[in-house]
Amino acid sequence: MTTTVELDGESLTPADVVAVARDDAPVSVPESARDRVRESRDRVESVIESGDAVYGLNTGFGELVDERIPPDDLEQLQINLLRSHAAGAGRELAREEVRAMMVARINALVKGYSGVRERVVDALVAMCNAGVHPVVRSRGSLGASGDLAPLAHMSLVLIGEGEAIVDGANLGTDDGTTRRVSGDEALAAIDREPLSLAPKEGLALINGTQLTAALAAMVVVDGERLVRAADAAGALTTETTLGTTATSAEAIQDVRPHAGQRESAELIRRLTDGSEIVEAHRNCDRVQDAYSLRCLPQVHGAVRDALAHLREAVEIELNSATDNPLVFPADDVDDRASGTDRGAVLSGGNFHGTPLALRLEYARLALTDLAAIAERRVDRLLNPNLQEDHLPPFLAADSGLESGYMIAQYTAAALLNEMRSIGAASTDNTPVSGNQEDHVSMSAQAGLNARTAVENARTIVAAELVCGTEATEYVDDAFAADDLSLGVGTSAVRDLVREVVPPLTTDRPIHTDLEAVAALLAAGCLDTALDRALESFEPS
């Protein structure tokens, strides 16, 4: 059973987001967080009762901020907000992306500054736990005021509108199928009534950075997993191309002590510990390896540092109140706030996605460089003009008649080209809402771009693992020896790859090889294999 993720507004992690998004971990809200939600709603009610004009409660939105809304129209105002802002375009978000966005939104609401009723939170929790996933278009967010369009598509289902993909178990089937239904049908499938929205609730549902934060959380988890896989792939390539692991020596890292560089270098040492292949050519006449081998700790380590920088922002953002306006206890703010002696309402810019957007760009660029160095190592494994003498051209069993893994490098080059062609979304700015919202972050697009970078880099690293594993079939030929051992970690890598990719004895469609290994990386299987292999490691 997957452990329940408790949403308290304070402690949600990227790993928690992934557990809910991909493993269907159930979510719950503790009583302490519910108390905050109720208190926040009481403050909103007090402000409404005062009759004062307060943005988001009884005024129009954006450029229409000066339009006062009569009390009888306040519920319709919130409904109209969801309908009008559900203006997304492009592909539909994947199931995991929708679930990640939902859990991030719940966690933001239960922080207790959004002013929604408890029933709004309960409705989102019920949908998440019962497998009701709103159909959400991926494009339309500017990352300020938050991820408006995607969150509006998500929220429409709460009022019985829009569409949702519903897990078959809720529709009377147990065959794992899903069905696309209207919002009201989706709610009926889990015995819930459509919500009527009270003042502030529509705005609270859509005004925040939760799509960006959700995408960023998955980039963090997948990126960190991928850079470890790249370390393993690079270590395997180093061994099979008869490179040296001396470049990962602790002394080198000590005099340039970047944290990521140290971590990658240490992992290379651990992965290759006990390698008879490394020992067999320790005193050879090669002076230096190519940069793609020699500088592995420096390049991979810089990627680790970039991902750590993103993780820091994501962990803060997941546990932040990011809608506008925010509702505070009256004693917590100064007299510039609107409100009463029970509750104060402040308008600000916590919905602005720049703190995530810039770091997502940094992470995307870092992952592109990770892919670039891996592609160069793939070429060194395959290219007859660069290969070691013991490796056949393109690792083909019968070169000339067969092409072996030649086109794996083409695929890597194509994917790398796509990564290099992605623009920097966060450097663009298109004013909207009559120029009231005159600087936006484009953070959601930065998140989508980073997701593309992760997926492409994963396939490129998978190509290196496939080719590096195939190269192990020829290493003994370099020394006229039998069964020279790989390192404690790299042997585990080879064994894992061989579970899904057999030796290349003749040409075959190799896309299945790349896809199978990329799937292992995405699922964390390589992490598990390395952990098992290295848990008893003792440095030599």
C-alpha positions in Angstrom: 0.0 0.0 0.0 1.2 3.5 -0.9 1.6 5.7 2.2 -0.9 8.5 2.6 0.5 12.0 1.9 -0.6 14.4 4.6 -1.2 17.9 3.3 -0.6 20.4 6.1 0.5 23.4 4.1 4.0 23.1 5.6 5.8 19.9 4.7 5.0 18.9 1.1 8.1 17.6 -0.8 8.8 16.9 -4.4 8.9 13.2 -3.6 5.4 13.5 -2.1 4.1 15.2 -5.2 5.5 12.4 -7.4 4.0 9.7 -5.0 0.5 11.2 -5.5 1.0 12.0 -9.2 2.4 8.6 -10.3 1.8 6.1 -7.6 -1.7 7.3 -6.7 -0.8 7.8 -3.1 -3.9 9.0 -1.2 -4.0 12.4 0.4 -5.4 13.6 3.7 -5.7 17.0 5.5 -4.9 17.0 9.3 -7.2 18.8 11.8 -4.6 21.5 12.4 -4.7 22.6 8.8 -8.5 22.4 8.7 -8.6 24.8 11.7 -6.5 27.3 9.7 -8.9 26.9 6.7 -12.0 27.6 8.9 -10.3 30.6 10.6 -9.4 32.0 7.2 -12.9 31.6 6.0 -14.3 33.4 9.1 -12.0 36.4 8.3 -13.4 36.5 4.7 -17.0 36.4 6.0 -16.2 39.3 8.3 -14.9 41.4 5.5 -17.9 40.6 3.3 -20.3 41.6 6.1 -18.5 45.0 6.4 -19.6 45.9 2.9 -16.2 47.4 2.0 -15.0 47.1 -1.5 -12.2 44.5 -1.5 -10.4 43.0 -4.5 -11.3 39.4 -5.2 -14.3 39.4 -2.9 -16.7 41.9 -4.4 -14.9 43.6 -7.3 -14.0 42.7 -10.9 -10.7 41.2 -11.8 -7.5 42.5 -13.5 -8.3 45.7 -15.4 -11.9 45.5 -14.1 -10.7 45.9 -10.5 -12.7 49.2 -10.1 -16.0 47.5 -10.9 -18.0 47.0 -7.7 -20.2 43.8 -7.7 -23.6 43.8 -6.0 -24.0 41.2 -3.2 -26.6 39.2 -5.1 -24.1 38.6 -7.9 -21.1 37.5 -5.8 -21.6 33.8 -6.4 -22.1 34.3 -10.1 -18.9 36.4 -10.1 -16.9 33.4 -9.0 -18.6 31.0 -11.4 -18.0 33.4 -14.3 -14.4 33.7 -13.3 -13.8 29.9 -13.7 -15.7 29.8 -17.0 -14.0 32.8 -18.6 -10.5 31.8 -17.5 -10.8 28.2 -18.9 -9.3 29.4 -22.1 -6.4 27.0 -22.4 -5.0 25.5 -25.6 -2.5 22.9 -26.8 -2.2 19.3 -25.7 -4.0 18.1 -22.6 -1.9 17.7 -19.5 -1.0 14.1 -18.7 -2.6 12.3 -15.8 0.4 12.7 -13.6 0.6 16.4 -14.4 -3.0 17.0 -13.4 -2.6 15.0 -10.2 0.5 16.9 -9.3 -1.2 20.2 -9.8 -4.2 19.1 -7.7 -2.1 18.1 -4.7 -0.1 21.3 -4.9 -3.3 23.4 -5.0 -4.8 21.6 -2.0 -1.6 22.2 0.0 -1.6 25.9 -0.8 -5.2 26.3 0.2 -4.8 24.6 3.6 -2.1 27.0 4.5 -4.9 29.1 5.7 -4.5 32.4 3.8 -6.9 31.8 0.9 -10.2 32.1 2.6 -12.0 29.1 1.0 -14.5 27.0 2.9 -13.5 23.5 4.1 -15.8 21.9 1.6 -13.8 23.2 -1.3 -10.7 21.5 0.1 -12.7 18.3 0.7 -14.0 18.3 -2.9 -10.5 18.5 -4.3 -9.3 15.7 -1.9 -12.2 13.5 -2.9 -11.5 13.9 -6.6 -7.8 13.2 -6.1 -8.3 10.1 -4.0 -11.1 8.7 -6.2 -9.3 9.1 -9.5 -11.2 12.0 -11.0 -8.8 14.0 -13.2 -10.0 17.2 -14.8 -9.2 17.6 -18.5 -6.7 20.5 -18.5 -5.2 22.2 -21.5 -1.5 22.7 -21.1 -1.0 26.1 -22.7 -2.5 29.4 -21.6 -0.7 30.2 -18.3 1.6 33.2 -18.2 2.8 32.4 -14.7 1.2 35.6 -13.4 -1.4 36.0 -12.0 -0.4 32.4 -11.4 -1.4 29.5 -13.7 -4.9 30.9 -14.3 -6.1 29.0 -17.4 -4.9 25.5 -16.3 -6.3 25.9 -12.8 -9.6 27.2 -14.2 -9.9 24.0 -16.3 -9.2 22.0 -13.2 -11.7 23.9 -11.1 -14.6 23.7 -13.5 -15.2 20.1 -12.6 -15.8 21.2 -8.9 -18.9 23.1 -10.1 -20.0 20.2 -12.4 -18.7 21.7 -15.6 -15.8 21.0 -17.9 -14.6 17.4 -18.4 -12.8 14.8 -16.4 -11.1 11.5 -17.0 -12.6 9.1 -14.4 -10.9 5.8 -13.3 -13.1 2.9 -14.3 -13.6 1.6 -10.7 -15.8 4.6 -10.1 -17.9 3.7 -13.1 -18.6 0.1 -12.1 -15.7 -1.5 -14.0 -12.5 -3.1 -12.5 -10.6 -3.5 -15.7 -8.3 -0.5 -15.3 -10.0 1.5 -18.0 -10.9 5.2 -17.8 -13.7 7.2 -19.3 -14.0 10.8 -20.4 -17.1 12.3 -19.0 -18.7 15.7 -18.2 -17.9 17.4 -14.9 -21.3 16.7 -13.4 -21.0 13.0 -14.4 -17.6 12.8 -12.9 -18.8 14.1 -9.5 -21.9 11.8 -9.6 -19.5 8.9 -10.1 -18.0 9.6 -6.7 -21.3 10.6 -5.1 -20.5 14.3 -4.8 -22.7 17.3 -5.7 -21.4 20.3 -7.7 -20.1 23.1 -5.5 -21.7 26.5 -5.3 -18.9 29.0 -4.9 -18.8 31.6 -2.1 -17.0 34.9 -2.5 -13.2 34.6 -3.0 -13.3 30.9 -3.8 -13.2 31.0 -7.6 -10.2 33.4 -7.4 -8.5 31.3 -4.7 -8.8 28.2 -6.9 -7.1 29.6 -10.0 -4.8 32.3 -8.7 -1.5 30.5 -7.9 1.6 28.8 -9.2 0.5 25.3 -8.8 1.0 24.0 -12.4 4.5 25.5 -12.4 5.3 24.1 -9.0 3.9 20.7 -10.0 6.0 20.5 -13.1 9.0 21.8 -11.3 8.6 19.1 -8.5 8.7 16.4 -11.1 11.7 17.9 -12.9 13.5 17.9 -9.6 12.8 14.3 -8.9 13.4 13.1 -12.4 16.4 15.3 -12.9 18.2 14.1 -9.8 17.5 10.5 -10.7 18.8 11.2 -14.2 22.1 12.8 -13.2 22.8 9.8 -11.1 22.1 7.5 -14.1 24.4 9.7 -16.2 27.1 9.2 -13.6 26.6 5.5 -13.9 26.6 5.6 -17.7 29.7 7.7 -17.7 31.5 5.3 -15.4 30.5 2.4 -17.6 31.8 4.2 -20.7 35.0 5.1 -18.9 35.6 1.4 -18.1 34.7 0.0 -21.5 36.7 2.6 -23.4 39.7 2.0 -21.2 39.6 5.5 -19.6 41.0 6.3 -16.2 39.0 7.0 -13.1 41.9 8.9 -11.6 40.1 12.1 -12.6 37.5 11.4 -9.9 40.2 11.3 -7.2 39.3 13.0 -4.0 42.3 15.2 -4.1 41.2 16.8 -7.3 37.8 17.6 -5.9 39.2 18.9 -2.6 40.9 21.8 -4.4 37.7 22.8 -6.2 35.1 21.8 -3.7 31.8 22.4 -5.5 29.2 20.2 -3.8 27.8 18.6 -7.0 31.3 17.9 -8.4 32.3 16.1 -5.1 29.1 14.0 -5.2 29.6 12.9 -8.8 33.3 12.1 -8.3 32.5 10.1 -5.2 29.8 8.1 -7.0 32.2 7.3 -9.9 34.8 6.0 -7.4 32.2 3.9 -5.7 30.7 2.6 -9.0 34.1 1.5 -10.3 35.5 0.1 -7.1 36.9 -3.4 -7.6 37.1 -3.0 -11.4 39.6 -5.5 -12.9 39.3 -3.6 -16.2 40.5 -0.3 -14.7 43.4 -2.2 -13.0 44.4 -4.0 -16.2 45.5 -0.8 -17.9 46.5 1.3 -15.0 50.1 1.8 -16.3 49.2 2.2 -20.0 50.8 4.9 -22.1 47.6 7.1 -22.6 48.3 10.5 -21.1 44.8 11.9 -20.9 41.2 11.1 -21.8 38.8 13.2 -23.8 36.9 15.9 -21.9 33.7 13.9 -22.0 35.4 11.3 -19.7 37.9 13.5 -18.0 35.6 16.3 -17.0 32.7 14.1 -16.0 32.6 15.1 -12.3 32.8 18.8 -13.2 30.0 18.7 -15.8 27.7 16.3 -14.0 28.4 18.0 -10.7 27.4 21.4 -12.1 24.1 19.8 -13.2 23.6 18.5 -9.7 24.1 22.0 -8.4 21.6 23.5 -10.8 19.0 20.9 -9.7 19.7 21.6 -6.1 19.1 25.3 -6.8 15.7 24.4 -8.3 14.8 22.0 -5.4 15.3 24.8 -2.9 12.8 27.0 -4.7 10.3 24.1 -5.3 10.3 23.1 -1.6 9.5 26.7 -0.6 6.9 27.1 -3.3 5.0 23.9 -2.6 4.4 25.2 1.0 3.6 28.8 0.2 0.4 30.8 -0.2 0.5 32.1 -3.7 -3.0 33.4 -4.5 -4.2 37.0 -4.4 -5.5 38.6 -2.4 -4.4 36.9 0.8 -6.4 36.9 4.1 -4.5 37.5 7.3 -5.4 37.9 11.0 -5.9 41.6 11.5 -3.2 41.9 14.0 -0.6 40.5 11.6 -0.6 43.4 9.1 -0.5 47.2 9.2 -3.4 49.6 8.6 -2.8 49.7 4.8 -4.8 46.4 4.5 -8.5 46.3 3.7 -10.7 44.5 6.1 -12.0 44.4 9.7 -10.8 43.9 13.2 -11.1 40.1 12.5 -9.5 39.8 9.1 -7.2 41.8 6.9 -7.0 41.4 3.1 -3.7 42.3 1.3 -3.2 42.3 -2.5 0.3 41.4 -3.6 2.2 39.4 -6.1 2.9 35.9 -4.6 1.3 34.5 -7.8 4.3 35.6 -9.8 6.2 32.6 -11.0 9.6 34.1 -11.6 11.2 32.4 -8.5 10.5 29.1 -10.2 10.8 30.2 -13.9 14.4 31.4 -13.7 15.5 28.3 -11.9 13.6 26.1 -14.3 15.5 27.7 -17.1 18.8 27.1 -15.3 17.9 23.4 -14.8 16.8 23.0 -18.4 20.1 24.4 -19.6 22.0 22.2 -17.2 20.1 19.1 -18.4 20.9 20.1 -22.0 24.6 20.1 -21.1 24.2 16.7 -19.4 22.7 15.4 -22.6 25.5 17.0 -24.7 28.3 15.3 -22.8 26.4 12.0 -22.8 25.9 12.2 -26.6 29.7 12.7 -27.0 30.4 9.6 -25.0 27.9 7.7 -27.1 29.9 8.8 -30.2 33.2 7.6 -28.6 31.6 4.2 -28.0 30.5 3.9 -31.7 32.6 6.0 -33.9 35.3 4.0 -35.7 37.5 7.1 -35.9 37.5 7.5 -32.1 36.9 4.0 -30.7 39.4 1.9 -28.9 40.8 -1.0 -31.0 38.9 -3.7 -29.2 35.5 -2.2 -30.1 34.0 -3.0 -33.5 32.6 -0.1 -35.6 29.2 1.0 -34.2 29.4 -2.1 -32.0 28.0 -4.2 -34.9 28.6 -7.9 -34.8 29.3 -7.9 -38.6 30.3 -4.3 -39.5 29.4 -3.3 -43.0 26.7 -5.9 -43.4 25.3 -4.6 -40.2 25.0 -1.1 -38.8 24.8 -2.0 -35.1 24.0 0.9 -32.9 25.0 3.6 -35.4 21.6 5.3 -35.4 21.4 5.5 -31.7 23.8 8.4 -31.9 21.7 10.0 -34.6 18.7 9.8 -32.3 20.8 11.3 -29.4 21.9 14.1 -31.8 18.3 14.8 -32.8 17.0 15.0 -29.3 19.9 17.2 -28.2 19.2 19.5 -31.1 15.6 19.8 -29.9 16.8 20.7 -26.4 19.2 23.3 -27.8 16.4 24.8 -29.9 14.1 25.5 -26.9 13.8 29.2 -26.2 14.1 30.8 -22.8 10.5 31.3 -21.9 11.1 33.4 -18.8 12.9 36.1 -20.8 9.7 36.9 -22.7 7.0 39.3 -21.5 3.7 40.1 -23.1 1.5 42.5 -21.1 -2.1 41.5 -20.6 -5.4 42.5 -19.0 -5.3 46.0 -20.4 -1.7 46.4 -19.3 -2.7 46.0 -15.6 -0.6 42.8 -15.7 2.3 44.3 -17.5 5.1 41.9 -16.5 4.5 38.1 -16.4 6.9 35.2 -15.7 6.0 32.5 -18.3 6.8 30.0 -15.6 4.5 27.3 -16.8 6.1 27.2 -20.2 9.5 27.1 -18.5 8.2 24.1 -16.6 6.9 22.4 -19.7 10.2 23.1 -21.5 12.2 21.6 -18.6 10.0 18.5 -18.7 10.9 18.1 -22.4 14.6 18.5 -21.5 14.3 15.7 -18.9 12.6 13.3 -21.3 15.1 13.9 -24.1 18.1 13.7 -21.8 16.8 10.5 -20.3 16.7 8.8 -23.8 20.2 10.1 -24.5 21.5 8.7 -21.3 19.7 5.4 -22.0 21.5 5.3 -25.4 24.8 5.6 -23.5 23.8 2.8 -21.1 22.7 0.6 -24.0 26.0 1.2 -26.0 28.2 1.0 -22.9 26.6 -2.3 -21.9 27.1 -3.7 -25.4 30.8 -2.5 -25.3 31.3 -4.7 -22.2 30.9 -7.7 -24.6 34.3 -6.8 -26.2 36.4 -5.6 -23.3 38.2 -8.9 -22.7 39.5 -8.7 -26.3 41.6 -5.7 -25.3 43.6 -7.8 -22.9 43.3 -11.3 -24.3 41.7 -12.1 -21.0 38.6 -13.8 -19.8 35.8 -12.3 -17.7 37.5 -9.2 -16.4 35.1 -7.8 -13.8 33.5 -4.4 -13.9 33.2 -2.3 -10.8 30.8 -3.1 -8.1 28.3 -0.5 -9.4 28.9 -0.7 -13.1 28.4 -4.4 -13.0 25.0 -3.8 -11.5 24.2 -1.3 -14.2 25.2 -3.8 -16.9 23.1 -6.6 -15.3 20.1 -4.3 -15.1 20.4 -3.3 -18.8 20.8 -6.9 -19.8 17.5 -7.7 -18.1 15.7 -5.8 -20.9 18.2 -5.5 -23.7 19.9 -8.7 -25.0 23.4 -8.6 -26.7 23.3 -7.3 -30.2 24.1 -10.4 -32.2 22.6 -9.1 -35.4 20.7 -5.9 -36.5 17.3 -5.3 -35.0 15.1 -2.3 -34.4 16.9 -0.6 -31.6 14.2 1.8 -30.6 12.9 -0.9 -28.3 16.4 -1.1 -26.6 16.4 2.7 -25.9 12.8 2.8 -24.8 13.2 -0.2 -22.4 16.2 1.4 -20.7 14.7 4.9 -20.6 11.7 3.3 -18.8 14.0 1.7 -16.2 15.5 5.1 -15.6 12.1 6.8 -15.3 10.8 4.2 -12.9 13.9 4.5 -10.6 15.0 1.0 -11.2 18.6 2.0 -11.8 18.6 3.9 -8.5 17.4 0.8 -6.7 20.0 -1.4 -8.4 22.8 1.0 -7.5 21.6 1.3 -3.9 21.7 -2.5 -3.5 25.1 -2.8 -5.1 26.7 0.0 -3.1 25.2 -0.5 0.3 28.1 -2.6 1.5 30.7 -0.5 -0.3 34.0 0.1 1.4 36.5 2.4 -0.3 39.5 0.7 -1.6 
